[in-house]
């Protein structure tokens, strides 16, 4: 029997590497581990200027069921606009739609304004999304937060399907040190500044290490200097996997305070390292795993509240250990094998093209 041939669809922004890019590559490896032939199909995409966005959508509106005489048995679409590809057996694993046009619209994190041109573009985008999403014969999202967004925006039911982080097999427990770790792209929506400012309420001997890079790096460095925290807050930039594993292992806890995050590998990475997570009431995805005072601490999105949570863990190593152990039990139940088996059950579209 021939192996199932699978394409995992990726909208790639050149020079950007984040959670979505890791998800695509890990899913390909998971399909291969289950005996499938799997590849990434990637098309560059940009949403700037916004007037070019629909051209990117059109680039994906192609038949991907056959290449060079070889048939494709299954495709898995991930984030916008990959789900516009045409295939009779198209599974959706939604990372997110174009967030600026949906849940971020009307917030400081969106570049869509209430002007005629932007309103028209958003209306067109929502209508096109509805048609493309209806073609998918199986619909999953990466987290409950994303499923709820999809239900609000289009009335589409999609089941959350959780997956392990890329470093799942390498992460390990270690000593509970005197520093907190924050791992994130340095972008405004990740709200790294909250953790930096929280250090004013954390104990004097406590430090914060920030691993990641992004467009906000310069502003964050200036904020650190302006607050006189250069000796307590370190911007590490991009770190390699070996160092990241070590950083998780030696932390007292992990601070993760994005706004309405899709999923957030960081939560499970922290738990697999037996570290508690400090997050906020509006963080989105992390709240699907973090249970207050059971495996982490959840607070309001203010520096003082976050700093107070850091102080609790800094003062009580036994609390940090207990919370981290509970988190580990949650994270280890999430496997790639379970993800692949769900996708292999994807049906063909019927003769009318309806799911």
KEKE-3310 file (N, C-alpha, C; in steps of 0.2 Angstrom, whole numbers, plus 5000, padded with zeros to 4 digits):
npx = (5004:5003:5011:5002:5001:5005:5003:5008:5003:5010:5011:5024:5033:5047:5062:5056:5054:5044:5032:5022:5029:5037:5027:5023:5034:5036:5025:5026:5036:5030:5020:5028:5034:5024:5023:5019:5022:5027:5027:5032:5023:5026:5023:5028:5022:5015:5008:5009:5011:4993:4985:4990:4987:4976:4981:4990:4982:4976:4987:4987:4976:4974:4975:4980:4981:4989:5005:5017:5014:5012:5000:4992:4987:4981:4979:4985:4980:4986:4989:4981:4985:4983:4973:4965:4969:4965:4959:4952:4952:4954:4961:4959:4969:4969:4980:4979:4968:4969:4974:4974:4963:4953:4951:4960:4957:4952:4960:4976:4985:4982:4982:4972:4960:4945:4940:4935:4942:4948:4938:4931:4940:4941:4928:4928:4938:4933:4922:4928:4936:4926:4920:4932:4935:4923:4926:4934:4936:4938:4939:4950:4958:4972:4970:4958:4955:4957:4947:4936:4936:4935:4922:4915:4917:4913:4904:4908:4911:4925:4936:4948:4964:4978:4996:5013:5026:5041:5053:5050:5055:5067:5067:5069:5070:5077:5088:5080:5082:5087:5082:5069:5061:5058:5051:5049:5044:5049:5037:5025:5012:5015:5018:5030:5035:5027:5032:5045:5043:5037:5047:5051:5043:5047:5057:5073:5084:5081:5081:5077:5077:5076:5072:5073:5069:5064:5054:5052:5063:5073:5065:5062:5074:5078:5068:5071:5083:5079:5071:5081:5085:5095:5104:5097:5088:5089:5092:5092:5092:5091:5092:5101:5095:5101:5105:5092:5085:5093:5091:5077:5077:5084:5077:5067:5054:5042:5038:5024:5016:5007:4995:4979:4984:4987:4990:5003:5018:5026:5020:5018:5031:5037:5030:5035:5047:5046:5042:5033:5021:5018:5005:4992:4975:4970:4977:4974:4977:4987:4979:4972:4979:4985:4981:4975:4985:4987:4995:5002:5002:4990:4986:4981:4983:4995:5010:5012:5004:5009:5023:5020:5016:5028:5036:5030:5034:5047:5050:5046:5051:5046:5033:5035:5040:5030:5019:5026:5027:5014:5011:5019:5013:5001:5006:5013:5004:5001:5003:5011:5008:4994:4989:4992:4984:4971:4971:4972:4960:4953:4939:4935:4929:4911:4902:4896:4905:4904:4908)
npy = (4994:5011:5025:5038:5054:5070:5087:5101:5117:5133:5150:5160:5172:5181:5180:5179:5170:5160:5154:5148:5144:5134:5125:5120:5114:5104:5097:5091:5082:5074:5068:5060:5052:5044:5036:5042:5051:5067:5085:5102:5115:5131:5148:5164:5178:5194:5207:5220:5234:5236:5235:5226:5214:5206:5201:5192:5183:5178:5171:5160:5154:5141:5125:5112:5098:5090:5087:5088:5075:5068:5063:5072:5067:5073:5089:5101:5115:5130:5145:5161:5166:5152:5143:5146:5138:5125:5109:5093:5086:5094:5099:5110:5118:5129:5142:5156:5169:5184:5193:5207:5212:5206:5200:5210:5221:5238:5240:5245:5237:5235:5239:5243:5255:5265:5269:5272:5264:5255:5248:5243:5234:5225:5220:5213:5204:5196:5190:5183:5174:5167:5159:5151:5144:5136:5126:5117:5101:5095:5103:5111:5120:5128:5131:5134:5147:5152:5144:5150:5163:5160:5155:5167:5176:5169:5160:5147:5130:5123:5112:5113:5107:5102:5103:5097:5108:5113:5109:5099:5086:5088:5097:5099:5097:5108:5117:5129:5144:5162:5170:5176:5170:5176:5172:5176:5183:5200:5210:5223:5217:5207:5212:5213:5224:5225:5215:5219:5232:5227:5223:5232:5230:5218:5207:5213:5205:5198:5194:5197:5188:5190:5181:5182:5191:5205:5218:5227:5228:5239:5249:5243:5241:5254:5257:5249:5255:5268:5265:5262:5249:5241:5232:5222:5217:5208:5208:5196:5193:5182:5165:5150:5133:5124:5133:5139:5128:5126:5139:5138:5127:5132:5143:5152:5154:5156:5170:5176:5186:5190:5199:5192:5179:5167:5153:5149:5142:5144:5142:5128:5124:5129:5121:5108:5109:5109:5121:5135:5146:5163:5173:5183:5189:5192:5185:5175:5161:5155:5153:5142:5132:5136:5135:5145:5146:5132:5127:5138:5156:5169:5185:5202:5213:5222:5230:5231:5220:5209:5210:5207:5194:5188:5191:5182:5169:5171:5171:5159:5144:5131:5133:5136:5125:5115:5120:5120:5106:5101:5108:5101:5088:5091:5095:5084:5076:5080:5075:5072:5061:5059:5071:5069:5057:5062:5071:5062:5056:5064:5068:5066:5080:5081:5078:5091:5099:5103:5103)
npz = (5000:4995:5003:5012:5004:5009:5010:5020:5022:5021:5024:5021:5029:5024:5033:5045:5059:5069:5081:5072:5061:5066:5070:5058:5052:5062:5061:5049:5051:5061:5053:5044:5054:5056:5045:5033:5017:5018:5015:5015:5009:5003:5002:4999:5008:5011:5021:5019:5008:5013:5002:4994:4999:4995:4983:4988:4993:4982:4976:4983:4979:4971:4963:4972:4972:4964:4958:4946:4940:4952:4964:4977:4993:5004:5011:5023:5030:5037:5044:5039:5022:5019:5019:5007:4997:4985:4986:4986:4998:5011:5026:5040:5051:5060:5064:5065:5058:5048:5059:5062:5055:5062:5078:5083:5077:5080:5091:5099:5092:5079:5061:5054:5051:5054:5041:5024:5015:5022:5029:5018:5013:5024:5024:5012:5014:5025:5019:5009:5017:5023:5012:5009:5021:5022:5013:5019:5024:5036:5052:5063:5076:5084:5097:5110:5111:5098:5092:5097:5092:5079:5079:5083:5072:5060:5063:5063:5068:5076:5082:5096:5094:5101:5102:5105:5110:5100:5106:5115:5118:5123:5133:5151:5169:5181:5193:5204:5200:5203:5194:5183:5168:5151:5136:5120:5104:5101:5100:5099:5103:5111:5123:5131:5138:5150:5159:5160:5167:5178:5186:5195:5206:5210:5220:5226:5223:5212:5195:5177:5162:5145:5131:5114:5098:5089:5082:5092:5100:5101:5107:5119:5125:5127:5136:5147:5151:5154:5165:5174:5175:5170:5176:5180:5171:5156:5139:5129:5115:5100:5105:5105:5103:5113:5123:5126:5132:5143:5150:5153:5161:5173:5178:5190:5187:5174:5164:5155:5145:5134:5123:5121:5115:5103:5105:5111:5113:5124:5136:5137:5136:5147:5157:5154:5158:5171:5177:5184:5177:5175:5171:5162:5164:5152:5143:5134:5124:5134:5145:5143:5149:5160:5177:5190:5204:5204:5194:5190:5191:5189:5184:5184:5170:5173:5178:5192:5197:5191:5195:5209:5208:5204:5215:5225:5220:5220:5234:5239:5236:5237:5233:5220:5215:5217:5209:5197:5195:5194:5182:5173:5172:5165:5153:5147:5142:5130:5113:5097:5089:5092:5086:5072:5069:5070:5059:5048:5047:5040:5029:5011:5001:4997:4981:4978:4983:4996:5014)
capx = (5000:5007:5010:4998:5005:5003:5006:5007:5003:5013:5012:5030:5036:5054:5066:5053:5053:5041:5028:5018:5034:5039:5022:5023:5039:5035:5019:5028:5040:5026:5017:5033:5035:5018:5024:5017:5026:5025:5032:5030:5022:5027:5023:5029:5016:5016:5002:5011:5005:4987:4982:4993:4985:4972:4986:4993:4976:4975:4992:4985:4969:4977:4974:4986:4980:4993:5011:5022:5011:5011:4994:4992:4981:4979:4983:4983:4980:4987:4987:4979:4979:4984:4966:4962:4971:4960:4960:4946:4953:4958:4960:4961:4972:4970:4984:4975:4966:4973:4972:4973:4956:4948:4951:4964:4954:4950:4965:4982:4989:4980:4983:4965:4956:4938:4940:4931:4946:4950:4931:4929:4945:4940:4922:4930:4942:4928:4918:4932:4937:4920:4920:4937:4934:4918:4928:4938:4931:4939:4941:4953:4962:4978:4969:4952:4955:4956:4941:4931:4937:4932:4914:4912:4918:4910:4899:4911:4913:4931:4939:4955:4969:4984:5002:5018:5031:5046:5058:5047:5059:5073:5066:5071:5069:5083:5087:5075:5087:5085:5079:5063:5063:5052:5053:5044:5045:5048:5033:5020:5006:5017:5018:5036:5036:5024:5037:5051:5041:5035:5053:5051:5039:5050:5063:5079:5089:5078:5082:5073:5081:5072:5075:5069:5071:5059:5054:5052:5069:5076:5061:5062:5081:5077:5063:5075:5088:5075:5069:5087:5085:5100:5108:5092:5084:5094:5089:5097:5091:5089:5097:5100:5091:5104:5104:5086:5084:5096:5087:5071:5079:5087:5073:5062:5047:5042:5033:5022:5010:5004:4988:4975:4988:4983:4991:5009:5022:5030:5017:5020:5039:5039:5028:5039:5053:5043:5042:5027:5020:5015:5002:4987:4968:4968:4982:4971:4979:4990:4974:4969:4983:4987:4976:4978:4987:4988:5001:5004:4999:4986:4985:4979:4989:4998:5016:5012:5001:5014:5028:5018:5016:5035:5038:5027:5038:5054:5050:5043:5053:5042:5027:5037:5041:5023:5016:5029:5026:5007:5011:5022:5008:4997:5010:5016:4998:5000:5007:5011:5004:4987:4987:4992:4979:4965:4971:4972:4953:4949:4936:4935:4923:4906:4901:4895:4911:4902:4911)
capy = (5000:5017:5029:5044:5060:5075:5094:5106:5123:5138:5157:5162:5179:5180:5182:5178:5163:5160:5148:5145:5141:5128:5121:5117:5109:5098:5093:5087:5077:5069:5064:5056:5047:5039:5032:5046:5056:5074:5090:5109:5119:5137:5153:5170:5182:5200:5211:5227:5238:5232:5235:5220:5208:5201:5198:5186:5178:5175:5167:5153:5151:5137:5118:5108:5091:5086:5091:5084:5068:5065:5066:5074:5064:5077:5095:5104:5123:5133:5152:5165:5164:5145:5139:5147:5133:5121:5102:5090:5084:5100:5100:5116:5118:5136:5146:5162:5173:5190:5196:5215:5213:5203:5202:5215:5227:5243:5240:5248:5232:5234:5245:5244:5261:5266:5273:5269:5260:5249:5245:5239:5228:5220:5217:5209:5199:5192:5186:5178:5169:5162:5154:5146:5140:5132:5121:5113:5095:5095:5110:5111:5126:5126:5132:5135:5154:5153:5142:5155:5168:5158:5155:5174:5179:5166:5155:5140:5126:5120:5109:5114:5102:5104:5100:5099:5113:5110:5107:5095:5080:5090:5101:5096:5101:5110:5121:5135:5150:5168:5174:5174:5169:5177:5169:5179:5188:5206:5214:5226:5213:5202:5216:5212:5229:5224:5211:5224:5237:5223:5222:5238:5227:5211:5208:5216:5200:5194:5197:5195:5187:5190:5178:5183:5197:5208:5225:5232:5227:5245:5252:5239:5242:5261:5257:5246:5260:5273:5263:5260:5242:5237:5227:5217:5215:5206:5206:5191:5192:5175:5161:5143:5128:5122:5138:5140:5123:5128:5144:5136:5123:5136:5148:5152:5154:5159:5176:5176:5191:5193:5200:5187:5175:5161:5147:5150:5137:5145:5139:5121:5123:5130:5116:5103:5111:5109:5128:5138:5151:5169:5176:5188:5187:5193:5183:5171:5154:5152:5152:5135:5127:5139:5136:5149:5142:5125:5126:5145:5162:5173:5191:5208:5215:5228:5229:5229:5214:5204:5210:5204:5187:5186:5191:5176:5164:5172:5170:5152:5139:5126:5134:5136:5117:5112:5123:5117:5099:5101:5109:5095:5083:5093:5096:5078:5072:5082:5072:5073:5056:5061:5076:5066:5053:5066:5073:5056:5054:5069:5065:5070:5084:5078:5080:5098:5103:5105:5099)
capz = (5000:4995:5009:5011:5003:5013:5010:5025:5019:5025:5022:5024:5029:5024:5038:5051:5062:5076:5083:5066:5057:5070:5070:5051:5052:5067:5059:5043:5054:5064:5048:5042:5059:5055:5038:5027:5013:5019:5013:5016:5003:5006:4997:5003:5009:5015:5021:5019:5010:5014:4996:4991:5003:4991:4978:4992:4994:4975:4975:4986:4976:4966:4964:4975:4972:4960:4956:4942:4939:4958:4967:4984:4996:5010:5013:5030:5029:5044:5045:5033:5018:5016:5018:5001:4992:4983:4986:4989:5005:5014:5033:5043:5058:5060:5069:5065:5052:5048:5066:5062:5053:5066:5085:5085:5074:5085:5097:5096:5088:5072:5057:5051:5054:5052:5035:5019:5011:5027:5030:5012:5013:5029:5022:5007:5017:5029:5014:5005:5022:5024:5007:5009:5026:5021:5009:5023:5026:5044:5055:5069:5078:5088:5104:5111:5110:5091:5090:5099:5088:5073:5080:5083:5066:5055:5065:5061:5073:5075:5088:5097:5093:5104:5100:5109:5107:5096:5110:5120:5119:5126:5139:5157:5175:5184:5199:5204:5201:5206:5188:5179:5160:5146:5129:5115:5099:5104:5096:5104:5105:5116:5129:5135:5143:5156:5163:5162:5172:5184:5190:5200:5212:5212:5225:5223:5221:5207:5188:5172:5156:5140:5125:5108:5095:5085:5080:5098:5104:5103:5112:5125:5128:5130:5142:5153:5153:5157:5172:5178:5177:5166:5180:5182:5165:5151:5132:5126:5108:5099:5108:5101:5107:5119:5128:5128:5137:5150:5153:5156:5167:5178:5180:5195:5184:5167:5163:5148:5146:5128:5123:5117:5112:5099:5109:5115:5115:5130:5142:5138:5137:5154:5161:5152:5162:5178:5179:5184:5173:5177:5165:5164:5163:5145:5139:5128:5124:5140:5150:5142:5152:5167:5182:5195:5211:5203:5190:5189:5194:5184:5187:5180:5165:5176:5181:5199:5198:5188:5200:5215:5207:5204:5222:5228:5218:5223:5241:5241:5231:5237:5229:5213:5213:5217:5203:5191:5195:5192:5175:5169:5171:5160:5146:5145:5139:5123:5109:5090:5086:5092:5081:5065:5068:5069:5052:5044:5047:5036:5023:5005:5000:4993:4974:4978:4986:5003:5019)
cpx = (5004:5006:5006:5003:5002:5007:5004:5008:5006:5014:5018:5032:5043:5057:5063:5052:5050:5037:5025:5023:5037:5034:5022:5028:5039:5030:5021:5032:5036:5022:5022:5034:5029:5018:5021:5023:5023:5030:5028:5029:5021:5027:5024:5023:5018:5009:5003:5014:4999:4984:4985:4991:4981:4976:4989:4988:4976:4980:4991:4979:4971:4975:4980:4986:4985:4999:5016:5020:5010:5005:4996:4986:4977:4983:4980:4985:4981:4985:4985:4986:4980:4978:4963:4964:4966:4962:4954:4946:4957:4956:4962:4963:4974:4974:4981:4973:4970:4970:4970:4966:4951:4948:4955:4962:4951:4954:4971:4987:4987:4981:4977:4962:4949:4937:4937:4935:4947:4943:4930:4934:4943:4933:4924:4933:4938:4924:4922:4934:4932:4919:4926:4937:4929:4920:4932:4933:4933:4942:4944:4956:4967:4976:4961:4950:4954:4949:4935:4931:4933:4924:4911:4912:4914:4905:4902:4914:4920:4934:4946:4959:4976:4990:5007:5023:5037:5052:5056:5051:5065:5073:5067:5070:5076:5082:5083:5080:5084:5083:5073:5065:5057:5055:5047:5047:5044:5044:5028:5015:5008:5018:5024:5037:5033:5029:5043:5049:5039:5041:5054:5047:5042:5056:5069:5084:5087:5080:5077:5077:5075:5075:5071:5071:5064:5059:5054:5058:5072:5072:5062:5069:5081:5073:5067:5080:5084:5072:5075:5087:5090:5103:5103:5088:5089:5090:5094:5097:5090:5094:5096:5097:5094:5104:5097:5083:5087:5093:5081:5072:5081:5083:5069:5055:5048:5036:5031:5015:5008:4997:4984:4979:4985:4984:4997:5013:5025:5027:5019:5027:5040:5036:5032:5046:5052:5044:5035:5027:5016:5012:4996:4980:4966:4973:4980:4974:4982:4985:4970:4973:4984:4981:4978:4979:4988:4994:5004:5000:4996:4984:4982:4985:4992:5005:5016:5010:5006:5020:5027:5018:5024:5038:5036:5032:5045:5055:5048:5045:5049:5036:5029:5037:5034:5019:5019:5028:5019:5007:5014:5017:5003:5000:5012:5010:4997:5005:5006:5007:4997:4985:4987:4986:4972:4965:4970:4964:4949:4946:4937:4928:4918:4906:4900:4900:4910:4906:4906)
cpy = (5006:5021:5035:5050:5066:5082:5098:5113:5129:5144:5159:5169:5179:5183:5182:5171:5163:5153:5144:5142:5134:5123:5117:5112:5103:5094:5088:5081:5072:5065:5058:5050:5042:5036:5036:5050:5063:5079:5097:5112:5127:5142:5160:5174:5188:5204:5218:5229:5233:5231:5229:5213:5203:5198:5191:5181:5174:5170:5160:5150:5146:5129:5115:5101:5087:5090:5086:5076:5065:5068:5067:5071:5068:5083:5098:5111:5125:5140:5155:5166:5156:5141:5141:5142:5128:5113:5099:5087:5089:5100:5107:5115:5125:5139:5153:5165:5179:5194:5203:5216:5210:5205:5208:5222:5232:5243:5243:5243:5231:5240:5247:5250:5261:5271:5269:5263:5253:5245:5240:5233:5223:5217:5211:5203:5194:5187:5181:5172:5164:5157:5149:5142:5135:5126:5116:5107:5093:5101:5109:5118:5124:5127:5134:5143:5155:5150:5147:5161:5166:5158:5162:5177:5176:5161:5148:5137:5123:5118:5111:5107:5104:5100:5102:5104:5109:5106:5102:5089:5082:5094:5097:5100:5103:5114:5127:5141:5156:5173:5171:5174:5172:5176:5172:5183:5195:5211:5217:5221:5208:5205:5214:5218:5228:5220:5215:5228:5233:5222:5227:5235:5220:5212:5210:5211:5196:5198:5194:5194:5186:5187:5179:5190:5199:5215:5230:5232:5234:5249:5249:5241:5249:5261:5254:5252:5266:5272:5261:5253:5238:5232:5221:5214:5214:5205:5202:5190:5184:5171:5154:5138:5126:5127:5139:5134:5124:5134:5142:5132:5126:5141:5147:5151:5157:5164:5176:5180:5194:5195:5195:5183:5169:5155:5148:5144:5138:5142:5132:5120:5124:5124:5109:5103:5111:5116:5131:5144:5157:5172:5180:5186:5188:5190:5178:5164:5151:5150:5145:5130:5130:5139:5139:5145:5135:5123:5133:5150:5167:5179:5196:5210:5222:5226:5227:5222:5208:5204:5207:5197:5184:5186:5184:5170:5164:5170:5163:5147:5133:5127:5134:5129:5114:5114:5120:5110:5097:5102:5104:5090:5085:5093:5089:5074:5074:5079:5073:5067:5057:5066:5073:5061:5057:5069:5067:5054:5059:5066:5069:5074:5080:5081:5088:5102:5105:5100:5094)
cpz = (5000:5001:5007:5010:5006:5012:5016:5022:5023:5021:5025:5023:5029:5030:5045:5053:5069:5077:5077:5062:5060:5069:5063:5050:5056:5065:5053:5046:5058:5059:5045:5047:5059:5049:5032:5023:5014:5017:5015:5009:5005:5001:5001:5003:5013:5015:5021:5012:5010:5007:4992:4994:4999:4986:4982:4992:4987:4973:4978:4983:4970:4968:4966:4976:4968:4957:4952:4941:4946:4962:4974:4988:5001:5010:5020:5029:5036:5044:5039:5029:5015:5015:5011:4995:4991:4983:4989:4996:5009:5021:5035:5050:5059:5066:5070:5058:5052:5054:5066:5059:5057:5073:5087:5082:5080:5091:5094:5092:5081:5068:5053:5055:5051:5047:5030:5016:5016:5028:5024:5011:5018:5027:5017:5010:5021:5024:5011:5010:5023:5018:5007:5015:5026:5016:5013:5025:5033:5046:5062:5070:5082:5095:5104:5110:5102:5089:5092:5095:5081:5073:5080:5076:5060:5057:5063:5067:5072:5082:5089:5097:5095:5102:5104:5106:5104:5100:5116:5122:5123:5132:5146:5163:5177:5190:5199:5206:5204:5200:5185:5171:5156:5140:5124:5109:5102:5099:5101:5107:5110:5123:5134:5140:5150:5161:5165:5168:5178:5189:5196:5207:5214:5217:5222:5220:5215:5200:5183:5166:5151:5133:5119:5104:5091:5084:5086:5102:5106:5108:5119:5129:5131:5136:5148:5155:5157:5164:5177:5180:5173:5170:5182:5177:5159:5145:5129:5119:5107:5102:5105:5106:5114:5125:5131:5133:5143:5153:5156:5162:5173:5181:5186:5193:5177:5167:5156:5148:5140:5129:5118:5113:5109:5103:5114:5117:5122:5136:5143:5139:5144:5158:5160:5156:5169:5181:5179:5180:5176:5171:5167:5162:5156:5140:5133:5129:5131:5145:5149:5146:5159:5171:5188:5202:5210:5199:5188:5192:5188:5187:5182:5176:5167:5179:5188:5201:5196:5193:5207:5214:5207:5211:5226:5226:5220:5230:5243:5235:5231:5233:5222:5211:5213:5211:5197:5190:5192:5184:5171:5168:5166:5153:5143:5141:5132:5118:5101:5087:5086:5087:5074:5064:5067:5061:5047:5043:5043:5030:5017:5005:4996:4986:4974:4980:4993:5008:5022)
residu = (UNK:UNK:UNK:UNK:UNK:UNK:UNK:UNK:UNK:UNK:UNK:UNK:UNK:UNK:UNK:UNK:UNK:UNK:UNK:UNK:UNK:UNK:UNK:UNK:UNK:UNK:UNK:UNK:UNK:UNK:UNK:UNK:UNK:UNK:UNK:UNK:UNK:UNK:UNK:UNK:UNK:UNK:UNK:UNK:UNK:UNK:UNK:UNK:UNK:UNK:UNK:UNK:UNK:UNK:UNK:UNK:UNK:UNK:UNK:UNK:UNK:UNK:UNK:UNK:UNK:UNK:UNK:UNK:UNK:UNK:UNK:UNK:UNK:UNK:UNK:UNK:UNK:UNK:UNK:UNK:UNK:UNK:UNK:UNK:UNK:UNK:UNK:UNK:UNK:UNK:UNK:UNK:UNK:UNK:UNK:UNK:UNK:UNK:UNK:UNK:UNK:UNK:UNK:UNK:UNK:UNK:UNK:UNK:UNK:UNK:UNK:UNK:UNK:UNK:UNK:UNK:UNK:UNK:UNK:UNK:UNK:UNK:UNK:UNK:UNK:UNK:UNK:UNK:UNK:UNK:UNK:UNK:UNK:UNK:UNK:UNK:UNK:UNK:UNK:UNK:UNK:UNK:UNK:UNK:UNK:UNK:UNK:UNK:UNK:UNK:UNK:UNK:UNK:UNK:UNK:UNK:UNK:UNK:UNK:UNK:UNK:UNK:UNK:UNK:UNK:UNK:UNK:UNK:UNK:UNK:UNK:UNK:UNK:UNK:UNK:UNK:UNK:UNK:UNK:UNK:UNK:UNK:UNK:UNK:UNK:UNK:UNK:UNK:UNK:UNK:UNK:UNK:UNK:UNK:UNK:UNK:UNK:UNK:UNK:UNK:UNK:UNK:UNK:UNK:UNK:UNK:UNK:UNK:UNK:UNK:UNK:UNK:UNK:UNK:UNK:UNK:UNK:UNK:UNK:UNK:UNK:UNK:UNK:UNK:UNK:UNK:UNK:UNK:UNK:UNK:UNK:UNK:UNK:UNK:UNK:UNK:UNK:UNK:UNK:UNK:UNK:UNK:UNK:UNK:UNK:UNK:UNK:UNK:UNK:UNK:UNK:UNK:UNK:UNK:UNK:UNK:UNK:UNK:UNK:UNK:UNK:UNK:UNK:UNK:UNK:UNK:UNK:UNK:UNK:UNK:UNK:UNK:UNK:UNK:UNK:UNK:UNK:UNK:UNK:UNK:UNK:UNK:UNK:UNK:UNK:UNK:UNK:UNK:UNK:UNK:UNK:UNK:UNK:UNK:UNK:UNK:UNK:UNK:UNK:UNK:UNK:UNK:UNK:UNK:UNK:UNK:UNK:UNK:UNK:UNK:UNK:UNK:UNK:UNK:UNK:UNK:UNK:UNK:UNK:UNK:UNK:UNK:UNK:UNK:UNK:UNK:UNK:UNK:UNK:UNK:UNK:UNK:UNK:UNK:UNK:UNK:UNK:UNK:UNK:UNK:UNK:UNK:UNK:UNK:UNK:UNK:UNK:UNK:UNK:UNK:UNK:UNK:UNK:UNK:UNK)
# end
